[in-house]
Structure formats: C-alpha cells, structure tokens
Amino acid sequence: MIDLIIFWIGVGLLFLGGILDVIAAIGMNRFNNFFLRLHAATVGSIGGAVYPLAGIALIAVSLDMPATFKYYIAGISVIAGLLIVLTAPAGSHILAKAAHKSGEVSPKPVIVDKLREKEEVSEE
Amino acid sequence: MVSVDVLGFVLPGAFILYTVAMLIYSYRVFKGPTLPDMVLAIDTLVVDLIVIFMLLSLYYLTPYLAIGAIPLAAWVFLLDIYVAKYLLRGKRK
C-alpha cells in the first residue's frame, strides 16, 4: 500500500516537472531580454529537472524489481538532482555577471544601474 | 510493490512533455541574438536531457543508460564557467 502511494507521488512530481518545463520553454521564447530570460531558465532547471529527478527516484524505489536495479537508478537520480540544485543558480549568476560586465547584452528598459556606476568609479 | 507494466502507461506522456519543451528551447538556441542567450538555453536543454536519460533507463529497464546523467550535470556548470571566462577575456588583470 505504501509503495503505491510513493509511486503515485513520484508520478505527480514527474508530470508537475514536465508542465513547468513547457511553461519555462514558452517563457524563454517570449521574454525579450537576457536578464528576463534568467527567470525562465531558473524555472526550467529547478522546476523542470530537480522535481522530476526526485519523482524518478521515488518511482524507482517503489518498483517490483531487483534491488541492484532500483536503488542504482534512485541513487543516480538523487545525486544528479543535488548537483543541479547546487550548480544551476551559481552558474546562471556567473553567466549574468559576465554578460553584464563585458557589455555583451544591455538591459533595455533601465532606470538606474548601480553595478555599472560602481564599475565606472573603480576604473577611473 | 508496483508492477513494471504500469510504467508503460505512465512514461510516454512524460516523454511527450519533455520533448516538446526541448523543441521550444532549441528554437532559442538557434535564434538567440547574443551568446549568453544561447548558453542559457543550452543549459536548460542539457538539464532536460538528464531527465530524458533517466526516463529511458526506467522505460527500457537497463541501468547502463543512467550513468551518463552525472557527467552531464557537471558539464552544465563547466560550460557556464568557461563561457563566463571567455566573455571576460582581457577584462581582468
């Protein structure tokens, strides 16, 4: 009985992640600025990959298979999910800072840009 | 214990969702006006590829496909770091 509950919680997480991933993909094409697309990328990497990996781990644990198969799949899912949780925010912050500092992309509707003012002061 | 046959009804729907999302992301990879846009889209594409690997290894019931997920998860972070260093070339002393 408890296996059935764990299995359907895993399936729910898997489909929640899939729906969030499609929403993030649509947002990635509809936002018109790099710094706005960072929001869609965060939804796509945390909501679209970490939730389904947790769901896959729950599904694999509740299957009627030998233990060498199901705990192997569950362990790899948990490790990959932890790696993504730790590295995806850091990676997108590094990328945003580099893009801003190199002048590759410019935030179009901008009112005040404290980071640029600080860089200009430190360069002089 | 849940029978393996149930997976045959559940997993194809998830495959459809992730494939549609990857197709929409790849439009941004090819179109993206600047380099950081493309790299951001490639990040999310690779992260989806990890999920598809795990789903395939569940669907075909082979554990050998799954081990490719961990190097891919590390490669995403390496790609961010390398591209950031490439964008900042000559800026640092």
Backbone of each chain as ProteinMPNN parsed JSONL, in Angstrom:
{"seq_chain_A": "MIDLIIFWIGVGLLFLGGILDVIAAIGMNRFNNFFLRLHAATVGSIGGAVYPLAGIALIAVSLDMPATFKYYIAGISVIAGLLIVLTAPAGSHILAKAAHKSGEVSPKPVIVDKLREKEEVSEE", "coords_chain_A": {"N_chain_A": [[0.834, -1.206, 0.0], [1.874, 1.284, 0.894], [3.848, 1.457, -0.983], [2.41, 1.937, -3.301], [1.398, 4.494, -2.799], [3.802, 5.976, -2.68], [4.673, 5.568, -5.298], [2.691, 6.944, -6.84], [2.979, 9.53, -5.896], [5.518, 10.055, -6.91], [4.963, 9.932, -9.685], [3.273, 12.118, -9.881], [5.075, 14.228, -9.258], [6.75, 13.967, -11.449], [5.11, 14.682, -13.641], [4.353, 17.246, -12.883], [6.854, 18.5, -13.056], [7.247, 18.258, -15.83], [5.198, 19.896, -16.874], [5.94, 22.393, -15.793], [8.325, 22.658, -17.146], [7.558, 22.95, -19.829], [6.219, 25.389, -19.577], [8.371, 27.031, -18.848], [9.869, 26.848, -21.196], [8.234, 28.144, -23.032], [8.271, 30.672, -21.869], [10.955, 31.282, -22.193], [11.062, 31.886, -24.872], [9.343, 34.042, -25.091], [10.064, 36.184, -23.412], [11.92, 39.221, -23.8], [14.572, 39.861, -23.316], [17.869, 39.353, -22.075], [18.26, 39.328, -19.281], [15.713, 39.004, -18.35], [15.164, 36.491, -19.314], [16.593, 34.913, -17.622], [14.916, 34.301, -15.472], [13.104, 32.473, -16.601], [14.918, 30.456, -17.206], [15.658, 29.605, -14.68], [13.253, 28.516, -13.717], [13.099, 26.444, -15.547], [15.353, 24.871, -14.94], [15.362, 24.255, -12.158], [12.616, 23.726, -11.446], [12.007, 22.16, -13.636], [13.767, 20.041, -13.707], [14.788, 19.152, -11.217], [12.58, 18.503, -9.602], [11.323, 16.404, -11.255], [13.486, 14.58, -11.176], [13.585, 13.858, -8.475], [11.076, 12.686, -8.417], [11.502, 10.515, -10.16], [13.314, 9.05, -8.641], [11.637, 8.302, -6.502], [9.749, 6.747, -7.92], [11.416, 4.676, -8.861], [12.211, 3.467, -6.487], [9.87, 2.283, -5.611], [9.353, 0.22, -7.364], [8.76, -3.14, -8.661], [11.286, -4.755, -8.756], [14.679, -6.149, -8.964], [16.92, -5.288, -6.222], [19.406, -4.266, -6.923], [18.939, -2.948, -9.289], [16.897, -0.995, -8.764], [17.731, 0.628, -6.608], [20.071, 1.592, -7.63], [19.226, 3.237, -9.829], [17.715, 5.069, -8.329], [19.655, 6.203, -6.674], [21.402, 7.442, -8.526], [19.647, 9.334, -9.602], [19.132, 10.965, -7.352], [21.705, 11.968, -6.838], [22.299, 13.364, -9.215], [20.244, 15.252, -9.125], [20.942, 16.694, -6.796], [23.399, 17.778, -7.624], [22.489, 19.493, -9.656], [20.869, 21.252, -8.192], [22.806, 22.489, -6.606], [24.557, 23.652, -8.482], [23.198, 24.998, -10.605], [22.0, 27.605, -9.866], [24.371, 28.999, -9.15], [25.8, 28.874, -11.558], [24.128, 30.321, -13.35], [24.243, 32.825, -12.159], [26.985, 33.463, -12.425], [27.119, 33.61, -15.205], [25.336, 35.733, -15.742], [26.599, 37.864, -14.476], [29.01, 37.983, -15.918], [28.013, 38.559, -18.464], [26.886, 41.053, -18.047], [29.095, 42.559, -17.236], [30.87, 42.433, -19.37], [29.544, 43.829, -21.277], [28.159, 42.582, -23.279], [25.383, 42.078, -23.446], [22.745, 44.43, -23.07], [20.704, 45.779, -20.594], [17.595, 46.768, -21.602], [15.057, 48.443, -20.946], [16.01, 50.417, -18.658], [16.338, 52.038, -15.548], [17.971, 52.806, -13.355], [21.347, 51.888, -12.893], [23.189, 50.5, -10.764], [25.38, 48.798, -10.606], [26.894, 49.229, -12.918], [27.61, 51.925, -12.536], [29.222, 51.642, -10.311], [31.334, 50.117, -11.367], [32.371, 51.955, -13.225], [33.315, 53.959, -11.524], [35.316, 52.56, -10.159], [37.087, 52.017, -12.189], [38.208, 54.422, -12.895]], "CA_chain_A": [[0.0, 0.0, 0.0], [2.748, 2.452, 0.972], [4.557, 1.524, -2.263], [1.517, 2.556, -4.295], [1.353, 5.947, -2.522], [5.089, 6.553, -3.092], [4.713, 5.554, -6.765], [1.869, 7.985, -7.461], [3.613, 10.828, -5.591], [6.595, 10.207, -7.897], [4.387, 10.254, -10.998], [2.798, 13.504, -9.813], [6.227, 15.118, -9.366], [7.267, 13.884, -12.823], [4.278, 15.456, -14.568], [4.48, 18.655, -12.482], [8.088, 18.99, -13.665], [7.07, 18.389, -17.281], [4.373, 21.076, -17.173], [6.776, 23.565, -15.507], [9.352, 22.753, -18.174], [6.938, 23.539, -21.03], [5.972, 26.805, -19.278], [9.654, 27.724, -18.911], [10.297, 26.929, -22.593], [7.461, 29.217, -23.663], [8.784, 31.932, -21.351], [12.269, 31.544, -22.784], [10.88, 32.484, -26.193], [8.519, 35.247, -25.086], [10.793, 37.295, -22.804], [12.686, 39.849, -24.887], [15.793, 40.415, -22.771], [18.627, 38.271, -21.444], [18.082, 39.308, -17.83], [14.385, 38.45, -18.083], [15.181, 35.06, -19.611], [17.154, 34.182, -16.473], [13.809, 33.768, -14.669], [12.614, 31.254, -17.268], [15.928, 29.401, -17.095], [15.606, 29.05, -13.323], [12.097, 27.619, -13.663], [13.376, 25.252, -16.346], [16.37, 23.973, -14.394], [14.99, 23.724, -10.842], [11.296, 23.115, -11.51], [11.887, 21.221, -14.739], [14.683, 18.902, -13.648], [15.015, 18.611, -9.874], [11.334, 17.826, -9.21], [11.178, 15.082, -11.88], [14.501, 13.608, -10.736], [13.093, 13.328, -7.2], [9.968, 11.794, -8.744], [12.046, 9.275, -10.728], [13.871, 8.28, -7.526], [10.52, 7.673, -5.776], [9.185, 5.696, -8.771], [12.326, 3.537, -8.935], [12.246, 2.759, -5.202], [8.649, 1.514, -5.381], [9.111, -0.77, -8.425], [8.901, -4.56, -8.351], [12.488, -5.139, -9.497], [15.782, -6.436, -8.031], [17.41, -4.102, -5.506], [20.559, -3.682, -7.615], [18.442, -2.032, -10.323], [16.081, 0.156, -8.357], [18.49, 1.574, -5.787], [21.05, 2.231, -8.546], [18.533, 4.328, -10.522], [17.321, 6.097, -7.366], [20.853, 6.912, -6.223], [21.886, 8.346, -9.58], [18.707, 10.453, -9.696], [19.324, 11.889, -6.234], [22.994, 12.655, -6.975], [22.193, 14.341, -10.299], [19.399, 16.354, -8.66], [21.714, 17.522, -5.87], [24.371, 18.541, -8.421], [21.805, 20.582, -10.36], [20.451, 22.24, -7.192], [23.942, 23.271, -6.133], [25.328, 24.355, -9.509], [22.444, 25.803, -11.57], [21.946, 29.029, -9.501], [25.702, 29.593, -9.233], [26.161, 29.012, -12.964], [23.417, 31.41, -14.021], [24.754, 34.087, -11.633], [28.274, 33.739, -13.08], [26.853, 33.998, -16.595], [24.712, 37.052, -15.764], [27.605, 38.866, -14.115], [29.943, 38.122, -17.029], [27.334, 39.224, -19.58], [26.724, 42.477, -17.706], [30.383, 43.24, -17.106], [31.535, 42.535, -20.666], [28.782, 44.671, -22.196], [27.61, 41.784, -24.384], [23.959, 42.386, -23.503], [22.442, 45.633, -22.3], [19.31, 45.81, -20.149], [16.993, 47.831, -22.395], [14.333, 49.449, -20.155], [16.749, 50.526, -17.401], [16.173, 53.345, -14.895], [19.231, 53.082, -12.665], [22.224, 50.72, -12.975], [24.199, 50.753, -9.735], [26.586, 48.0, -10.84], [27.702, 49.916, -13.934], [28.189, 53.129, -11.922], [30.316, 51.224, -9.431], [32.474, 49.741, -12.204], [32.98, 53.151, -13.809], [34.069, 54.652, -10.475], [36.516, 51.815, -9.807], [38.053, 52.032, -13.295], [38.889, 55.721, -13.013]], "C_chain_A": [[0.865, 1.25, 0.0], [3.547, 2.61, -0.329], [3.717, 2.231, -3.315], [1.461, 4.069, -4.077], [2.641, 6.618, -2.988], [5.164, 6.642, -4.617], [3.911, 6.708, -7.351], [2.338, 9.379, -7.065], [4.739, 11.097, -6.595], [6.06, 10.575, -9.264], [3.874, 11.693, -11.018], [3.936, 14.496, -9.932], [6.767, 15.149, -10.79], [6.437, 14.756, -13.768], [4.252, 16.933, -14.192], [5.741, 19.27, -13.096], [7.956, 19.178, -15.153], [6.273, 19.627, -17.638], [5.174, 22.355, -16.907], [7.825, 23.771, -16.594], [8.789, 23.364, -19.452], [6.669, 25.028, -20.81], [7.273, 27.598, -19.376], [10.136, 27.865, -20.343], [9.53, 28.022, -23.319], [7.968, 30.577, -23.181], [10.12, 32.294, -21.938], [12.139, 32.179, -24.154], [10.099, 33.778, -26.155], [9.163, 36.432, -24.382], [11.752, 37.881, -23.837], [14.01, 40.407, -24.408], [16.538, 39.293, -22.074], [18.345, 38.181, -19.957], [16.677, 38.872, -17.443], [14.37, 36.946, -18.324], [15.807, 34.254, -18.501], [16.049, 33.595, -15.593], [13.295, 32.463, -15.268], [13.613, 30.124, -17.147], [15.919, 28.789, -15.708], [14.42, 28.116, -13.161], [12.402, 26.328, -14.403], [14.387, 24.334, -15.714], [16.001, 23.449, -13.012], [13.628, 23.033, -10.919], [11.212, 22.027, -12.552], [12.833, 20.056, -14.677], [14.811, 18.324, -12.25], [13.763, 17.908, -9.363], [11.181, 16.475, -9.918], [12.247, 14.094, -11.484], [14.128, 13.029, -9.369], [11.944, 12.36, -7.447], [10.451, 10.477, -9.307], [12.651, 8.416, -9.626], [12.749, 7.581, -6.751], [9.908, 6.544, -6.584], [10.071, 4.457, -8.741], [12.333, 2.755, -7.627], [11.031, 1.849, -5.049], [8.421, 0.424, -6.422], [9.333, -2.191, -7.926], [10.067, -5.119, -9.163], [13.565, -5.524, -8.495], [16.371, -5.165, -7.435], [18.584, -3.47, -6.218], [20.121, -2.729, -8.709], [17.822, -0.799, -9.697], [16.85, 1.118, -7.475], [19.584, 2.258, -6.59], [20.417, 3.424, -9.231], [18.2, 5.447, -9.536], [18.531, 6.892, -6.896], [21.371, 7.882, -7.257], [20.957, 9.538, -9.716], [18.943, 11.461, -8.588], [20.626, 12.663, -6.388], [22.923, 13.71, -8.076], [21.324, 15.524, -9.878], [20.133, 17.271, -7.708], [22.737, 18.377, -6.616], [23.689, 19.718, -9.099], [21.373, 21.652, -9.374], [21.616, 23.109, -6.767], [24.549, 24.134, -7.228], [24.499, 25.249, -10.418], [22.315, 27.268, -11.135], [23.302, 29.709, -9.6], [26.104, 29.84, -10.683], [25.438, 30.171, -13.629], [23.848, 32.763, -13.456], [26.08, 34.463, -12.27], [28.038, 34.265, -14.487], [26.264, 35.404, -16.669], [25.731, 38.133, -15.446], [28.584, 39.086, -15.262], [29.296, 38.862, -18.188], [27.163, 40.71, -19.299], [28.053, 43.205, -17.751], [31.066, 43.415, -18.448], [30.76, 43.421, -21.631], [28.208, 43.923, -23.376], [26.119, 42.035, -24.561], [23.727, 43.635, -22.664], [20.991, 45.568, -21.865], [18.595, 47.004, -20.751], [16.162, 48.822, -21.571], [14.978, 49.578, -18.781], [16.584, 51.945, -16.855], [17.464, 53.725, -14.188], [20.042, 51.787, -12.653], [23.385, 50.929, -12.012], [25.497, 50.011, -10.018], [27.502, 48.683, -11.845], [28.354, 51.175, -13.355], [29.379, 52.756, -11.042], [31.553, 50.838, -10.239], [33.16, 50.968, -12.782], [33.806, 53.911, -12.779], [35.372, 53.917, -10.199], [37.537, 51.829, -10.934], [38.83, 53.327, -13.347], [40.02, 55.888, -12.008]], "O_chain_A": [[0.635, 2.17, -0.785], [3.883, 3.723, -0.734], [4.227, 3.017, -4.115], [1.475, 4.84, -5.037], [2.606, 7.681, -3.608], [5.642, 7.631, -5.172], [4.386, 7.387, -8.261], [2.121, 10.328, -7.817], [4.899, 12.221, -7.072], [6.627, 11.434, -9.94], [4.011, 12.401, -12.016], [3.802, 15.505, -10.625], [7.187, 16.195, -11.288], [6.99, 15.481, -14.596], [4.143, 17.791, -15.068], [5.718, 20.398, -13.59], [8.486, 20.142, -15.705], [6.612, 20.336, -18.586], [5.106, 23.3, -17.694], [8.176, 24.903, -16.926], [9.441, 24.189, -20.091], [6.858, 25.839, -21.717], [7.289, 28.704, -19.917], [10.743, 28.877, -20.692], [10.103, 28.749, -24.131], [8.084, 31.518, -23.965], [10.407, 33.47, -22.163], [13.017, 32.937, -24.565], [10.178, 34.559, -27.103], [8.851, 37.577, -24.708], [12.327, 37.154, -24.647], [14.538, 41.336, -25.02], [15.916, 38.377, -21.538], [18.204, 37.083, -19.419], [16.465, 38.415, -16.32], [13.662, 36.207, -17.639], [15.596, 33.043, -18.422], [16.219, 32.515, -15.029], [13.077, 31.481, -14.559], [13.227, 28.965, -17.002], [16.147, 27.588, -15.56], [14.539, 27.054, -12.551], [12.021, 25.245, -13.959], [14.312, 23.122, -15.914], [16.298, 22.293, -12.71], [13.496, 21.881, -10.505], [10.448, 21.074, -12.398], [12.737, 19.149, -15.504], [14.932, 17.108, -12.106], [13.856, 16.839, -8.759], [10.93, 15.475, -9.246], [11.987, 12.892, -11.447], [14.332, 11.839, -9.128], [11.838, 11.335, -6.775], [9.896, 9.426, -8.987], [12.526, 7.191, -9.658], [12.881, 6.414, -6.383], [9.576, 5.496, -6.03], [9.58, 3.335, -8.615], [12.446, 1.53, -7.636], [11.122, 0.782, -4.443], [7.389, -0.246, -6.376], [9.998, -2.418, -6.916], [9.87, -5.858, -10.128], [13.41, -5.266, -7.302], [16.332, -4.101, -8.052], [18.761, -2.255, -6.138], [20.85, -1.792, -9.035], [18.177, 0.324, -10.055], [16.643, 2.328, -7.577], [19.983, 3.378, -6.272], [20.99, 4.513, -9.227], [18.374, 6.625, -9.847], [18.453, 8.11, -6.736], [21.739, 9.01, -6.931], [21.429, 10.656, -9.926], [18.957, 12.667, -8.833], [20.674, 13.862, -6.111], [23.423, 14.822, -7.903], [21.622, 16.667, -10.225], [19.982, 18.49, -7.783], [22.927, 19.549, -6.293], [24.236, 20.821, -9.123], [21.49, 22.842, -9.67], [21.462, 24.317, -6.585], [25.013, 25.239, -6.948], [25.05, 26.2, -10.972], [22.509, 28.139, -11.983], [23.401, 30.843, -10.068], [26.677, 30.88, -11.006], [26.046, 30.928, -14.386], [23.829, 33.759, -14.18], [26.3, 35.623, -12.62], [28.665, 35.234, -14.914], [26.635, 36.187, -17.543], [25.732, 39.195, -16.069], [28.954, 40.222, -15.558], [29.936, 39.696, -18.828], [27.28, 41.534, -20.206], [28.137, 44.33, -18.243], [31.761, 44.407, -18.668], [31.269, 43.738, -22.706], [27.812, 44.534, -24.368], [25.639, 42.186, -25.685], [24.42, 43.871, -21.675], [20.118, 45.321, -22.697], [18.945, 48.145, -20.448], [16.55, 49.988, -21.506], [14.544, 48.922, -17.833], [16.676, 52.923, -17.597], [17.993, 54.819, -14.387], [19.489, 50.71, -12.428], [24.428, 51.464, -12.385], [26.583, 50.509, -9.72], [28.719, 48.721, -11.667], [29.515, 51.463, -13.648], [30.398, 53.446, -11.021], [32.677, 51.176, -9.866], [34.389, 51.028, -12.829], [34.866, 54.446, -13.102], [36.416, 54.545, -10.022], [38.731, 51.671, -10.681], [39.98, 53.347, -13.787], [40.681, 56.926, -11.989]]}, "seq_chain_B": "MVSVDVLGFVLPGAFILYTVAMLIYSYRVFKGPTLPDMVLAIDTLVVDLIVIFMLLSLYYLTPYLAIGAIPLAAWVFLLDIYVAKYLLRGKRK", "coords_chain_B": {"N_chain_B": [[4.48, -3.633, -3.71], [4.911, -2.144, -6.885], [3.87, -3.07, -10.101], [5.94, -3.527, -13.042], [4.708, -3.107, -15.436], [3.021, -0.94, -15.287], [4.531, 1.274, -15.811], [4.677, 1.445, -18.574], [2.326, 2.707, -19.278], [2.51, 5.171, -18.061], [4.953, 6.557, -18.531], [5.207, 7.387, -21.377], [3.658, 9.785, -21.657], [5.143, 11.629, -20.149], [7.475, 11.629, -21.668], [6.531, 12.908, -23.983], [5.942, 15.508, -23.003], [8.52, 16.451, -22.208], [9.92, 16.312, -24.616], [8.566, 18.166, -26.215], [9.145, 20.498, -24.761], [11.947, 20.579, -25.093], [12.116, 20.98, -27.845], [11.03, 23.559, -28.09], [12.881, 25.011, -26.59], [15.154, 24.664, -28.212], [14.662, 26.274, -30.36], [15.275, 28.802, -29.365], [18.0, 28.447, -28.994], [18.998, 28.356, -31.627], [18.151, 30.808, -32.606], [18.831, 32.805, -30.804], [19.839, 36.096, -29.958], [22.257, 36.964, -28.755], [25.39, 35.66, -27.367], [25.223, 34.84, -24.525], [22.45, 34.288, -24.312], [22.146, 31.993, -25.91], [23.748, 30.192, -24.478], [22.39, 30.028, -22.079], [20.01, 28.809, -22.923], [21.074, 26.388, -23.799], [21.931, 25.338, -21.383], [19.457, 24.744, -20.075], [18.498, 22.916, -21.91], [20.335, 20.755, -21.678], [19.9, 20.022, -19.072], [17.328, 19.061, -19.292], [17.895, 16.887, -20.889], [19.182, 15.191, -19.108], [17.026, 14.343, -17.523], [15.606, 12.968, -19.475], [17.367, 10.892, -20.062], [17.255, 9.448, -17.615], [14.564, 8.731, -17.65], [14.514, 7.089, -19.926], [16.145, 4.976, -19.102], [14.528, 3.953, -17.139], [12.362, 3.172, -18.689], [13.279, 1.265, -20.542], [14.35, -0.474, -18.737], [17.096, -0.789, -18.216], [20.07, -0.345, -16.42], [22.355, 0.791, -17.466], [22.196, 3.024, -19.088], [21.833, 5.087, -17.338], [24.055, 6.151, -16.082], [25.23, 8.16, -17.499], [24.109, 10.532, -16.664], [25.27, 11.923, -14.518], [27.9, 12.985, -15.298], [26.9, 14.764, -17.262], [25.441, 16.575, -15.679], [27.511, 17.787, -14.308], [28.841, 18.909, -16.433], [27.255, 20.989, -17.336], [27.676, 23.037, -15.49], [30.408, 23.481, -15.888], [30.37, 24.468, -18.495], [29.086, 26.943, -18.133], [31.042, 28.265, -16.583], [33.266, 28.328, -18.314], [32.277, 29.839, -20.473], [31.764, 32.235, -19.178], [34.346, 33.015, -18.494], [35.339, 33.338, -21.051], [33.83, 35.486, -21.964], [34.773, 37.489, -20.338], [37.353, 37.949, -21.146], [40.481, 39.559, -21.139], [39.459, 41.528, -19.533], [40.088, 41.171, -16.885], [43.018, 41.489, -14.816]], "CA_chain_B": [[5.339, -3.416, -4.879], [4.196, -1.752, -8.097], [4.334, -3.848, -11.242], [6.686, -2.749, -14.034], [3.856, -2.831, -16.594], [2.362, 0.365, -15.142], [5.408, 2.288, -16.404], [4.365, 1.57, -19.993], [1.223, 3.661, -19.481], [2.773, 6.468, -17.43], [6.126, 7.287, -19.02], [5.117, 8.078, -22.675], [3.18, 11.159, -21.504], [6.269, 12.453, -19.702], [8.365, 11.799, -22.828], [5.957, 13.926, -24.883], [6.107, 16.834, -22.399], [9.915, 16.901, -22.232], [10.35, 16.517, -25.999], [8.011, 19.45, -26.66], [9.916, 21.569, -24.121], [13.27, 20.663, -25.709], [11.975, 21.584, -29.176], [10.839, 25.01, -27.963], [14.166, 25.578, -26.167], [16.158, 24.657, -29.282], [14.399, 27.455, -31.198], [16.041, 29.916, -28.802], [19.427, 28.196, -29.219], [19.378, 28.726, -32.994], [17.792, 32.184, -32.931], [19.321, 33.697, -29.778], [20.597, 37.208, -30.525], [23.619, 37.068, -28.229], [25.964, 34.401, -26.877], [24.666, 34.356, -23.243], [21.124, 33.696, -24.509], [22.303, 30.616, -26.398], [24.297, 29.341, -23.42], [21.308, 29.809, -21.114], [19.099, 27.821, -23.492], [21.755, 25.089, -23.813], [21.87, 24.845, -20.006], [18.168, 24.106, -19.791], [18.387, 21.734, -22.788], [21.112, 19.636, -21.146], [19.231, 19.599, -17.848], [16.221, 18.209, -19.727], [18.461, 15.643, -21.409], [19.428, 14.318, -17.941], [15.749, 13.723, -17.155], [15.224, 12.004, -20.512], [18.207, 9.703, -19.839], [16.732, 8.642, -16.511], [13.29, 8.139, -18.077], [14.803, 5.992, -20.86], [16.647, 3.804, -18.386], [13.38, 3.321, -16.476], [11.437, 2.607, -19.666], [13.86, 0.034, -21.097], [14.784, -1.291, -17.601], [18.529, -1.065, -18.19], [20.749, 0.673, -15.607], [23.598, 1.295, -18.072], [21.964, 4.344, -19.66], [21.634, 6.129, -16.331], [25.291, 6.701, -15.52], [25.591, 9.37, -18.227], [23.44, 11.718, -16.134], [26.096, 12.685, -13.576], [28.82, 13.846, -16.044], [26.165, 15.857, -17.909], [25.105, 17.581, -14.668], [28.721, 18.551, -14.024], [29.254, 19.611, -17.653], [26.484, 22.23, -17.437], [28.355, 24.061, -14.685], [31.674, 23.793, -16.558], [30.065, 25.305, -19.663], [28.855, 28.307, -17.634], [32.291, 28.883, -16.136], [34.126, 28.6, -19.464], [31.734, 30.936, -21.267], [31.964, 33.471, -18.422], [35.748, 33.415, -18.646], [35.528, 33.796, -22.436], [33.253, 36.826, -22.101], [35.55, 38.456, -19.552], [38.763, 37.903, -21.527], [41.08, 40.884, -21.24], [38.919, 42.482, -18.567], [40.807, 41.011, -15.617], [44.474, 41.586, -14.967]], "C_chain_B": [[4.494, -3.139, -6.12], [4.766, -2.535, -9.269], [4.996, -2.942, -12.284], [5.794, -2.343, -15.2], [3.191, -1.456, -16.51], [3.198, 1.454, -15.806], [5.109, 2.5, -17.877], [3.223, 2.515, -20.271], [1.584, 5.069, -19.03], [3.85, 7.247, -18.175], [5.97, 7.944, -20.39], [4.588, 9.5, -22.591], [4.293, 12.098, -21.078], [7.251, 12.683, -20.844], [7.857, 12.896, -23.751], [6.188, 15.315, -24.318], [7.555, 17.317, -22.536], [10.402, 17.126, -23.657], [9.826, 17.835, -26.544], [8.813, 20.606, -26.065], [11.281, 21.715, -24.765], [13.192, 21.274, -27.086], [11.828, 23.102, -29.062], [12.129, 25.677, -27.498], [15.14, 25.681, -27.337], [15.904, 25.777, -30.28], [15.211, 28.644, -30.686], [17.543, 29.711, -29.01], [19.828, 28.663, -30.611], [19.152, 30.2, -33.25], [18.544, 33.197, -32.093], [20.19, 34.852, -30.245], [22.028, 37.299, -30.008], [24.08, 35.725, -27.691], [25.385, 33.959, -25.525], [23.266, 33.774, -23.372], [21.23, 32.247, -24.942], [22.791, 29.708, -25.28], [23.235, 29.029, -22.37], [20.328, 28.754, -21.624], [19.744, 26.442, -23.526], [21.779, 24.482, -22.418], [20.57, 24.095, -19.743], [17.957, 22.867, -20.672], [19.109, 20.538, -22.175], [20.46, 19.091, -19.875], [18.008, 18.737, -18.185], [16.719, 16.868, -20.237], [18.76, 14.663, -20.276], [18.141, 13.591, -17.564], [15.356, 12.676, -18.188], [16.074, 10.741, -20.411], [17.612, 8.817, -18.75], [15.409, 7.986, -16.895], [13.523, 6.969, -19.028], [15.285, 4.763, -20.109], [15.535, 3.159, -17.564], [12.5, 2.59, -17.482], [11.962, 1.294, -20.228], [14.41, -0.881, -20.017], [16.25, -1.708, -17.72], [19.227, 0.014, -17.376], [21.94, 1.312, -16.305], [23.426, 2.679, -18.679], [22.073, 5.439, -18.616], [22.912, 6.819, -15.93], [25.735, 7.952, -16.271], [25.017, 10.641, -17.635], [24.368, 12.565, -15.277], [27.159, 13.526, -14.3], [28.121, 14.991, -16.761], [25.842, 16.955, -16.907], [26.324, 18.401, -14.292], [29.126, 19.402, -15.217], [28.512, 20.931, -17.818], [27.198, 23.359, -16.699], [29.673, 24.469, -15.336], [31.44, 24.705, -17.747], [29.83, 26.748, -19.234], [30.166, 28.993, -17.291], [33.169, 29.241, -17.332], [33.611, 29.776, -20.27], [31.898, 32.257, -20.532], [33.404, 33.947, -18.536], [36.015, 33.943, -20.054], [34.973, 35.2, -22.621], [34.109, 37.875, -21.407], [37.016, 38.494, -19.967], [39.291, 39.333, -21.696], [40.544, 41.878, -20.247], [39.681, 42.399, -17.251], [42.301, 41.094, -15.855], [45.099, 40.246, -14.635]], "O_chain_B": [[3.495, -3.813, -6.371], [5.982, -2.654, -9.419], [4.67, -1.761, -12.399], [6.073, -1.357, -15.883], [2.837, -0.871, -17.534], [2.656, 2.44, -16.306], [5.267, 3.61, -18.386], [3.133, 3.075, -21.363], [1.042, 6.049, -19.542], [3.698, 8.443, -18.426], [6.561, 9.007, -20.586], [5.013, 10.353, -23.37], [4.39, 13.221, -21.572], [7.8, 13.775, -20.989], [8.633, 13.714, -24.245], [6.586, 16.218, -25.053], [7.793, 18.457, -22.935], [11.207, 18.025, -23.899], [10.54, 18.546, -27.251], [9.127, 21.574, -26.758], [11.748, 22.836, -24.972], [14.093, 22.014, -27.48], [12.425, 23.847, -29.84], [12.452, 26.778, -27.946], [15.871, 26.666, -27.452], [16.826, 26.196, -30.979], [15.769, 29.404, -31.477], [18.282, 30.68, -29.182], [20.872, 29.294, -30.776], [19.885, 30.801, -34.037], [18.866, 34.291, -32.557], [21.212, 34.607, -30.886], [22.926, 37.677, -30.759], [23.3, 34.781, -27.568], [25.074, 32.776, -25.381], [22.913, 32.86, -22.626], [20.521, 31.378, -24.435], [22.312, 28.583, -25.14], [23.178, 27.921, -21.837], [19.868, 27.907, -20.859], [19.068, 25.435, -23.313], [21.664, 23.266, -22.266], [20.576, 22.964, -19.257], [17.326, 21.896, -20.253], [18.568, 19.432, -22.151], [20.457, 17.886, -19.625], [17.688, 17.798, -17.457], [16.067, 15.84, -20.052], [18.615, 13.452, -20.445], [18.148, 12.386, -17.315], [14.835, 11.618, -17.835], [15.575, 9.64, -20.645], [17.476, 7.606, -18.922], [15.146, 6.841, -16.528], [12.817, 5.964, -18.955], [14.892, 3.641, -20.428], [15.576, 1.955, -17.311], [11.956, 1.527, -17.184], [11.213, 0.329, -20.38], [14.895, -1.968, -20.333], [16.612, -2.832, -17.373], [18.994, 1.198, -17.622], [22.494, 2.285, -15.792], [24.393, 3.434, -18.779], [22.368, 6.587, -18.947], [22.875, 7.963, -15.479], [26.531, 8.732, -15.747], [25.395, 11.734, -18.056], [24.276, 13.792, -15.297], [27.32, 14.696, -13.952], [28.681, 16.082, -16.864], [25.952, 18.138, -17.231], [26.198, 19.587, -13.987], [29.685, 20.486, -15.05], [29.058, 21.887, -18.37], [27.313, 24.477, -17.201], [30.026, 25.648, -15.344], [32.226, 25.622, -17.988], [30.312, 27.676, -19.884], [30.388, 30.149, -17.653], [33.751, 30.324, -17.372], [34.392, 30.622, -20.706], [32.141, 33.289, -21.158], [33.656, 35.145, -18.66], [36.805, 34.867, -20.241], [35.554, 36.015, -23.337], [34.162, 39.024, -21.845], [37.847, 39.017, -19.225], [38.647, 40.189, -22.303], [41.098, 42.969, -20.11], [39.899, 43.409, -16.582], [42.79, 40.807, -16.948], [46.32, 40.102, -14.698]]}, "name": "protein", "num_of_chains": 2, "seq": "MIDLIIFWIGVGLLFLGGILDVIAAIGMNRFNNFFLRLHAATVGSIGGAVYPLAGIALIAVSLDMPATFKYYIAGISVIAGLLIVLTAPAGSHILAKAAHKSGEVSPKPVIVDKLREKEEVSEEMVSVDVLGFVLPGAFILYTVAMLIYSYRVFKGPTLPDMVLAIDTLVVDLIVIFMLLSLYYLTPYLAIGAIPLAAWVFLLDIYVAKYLLRGKRK"}
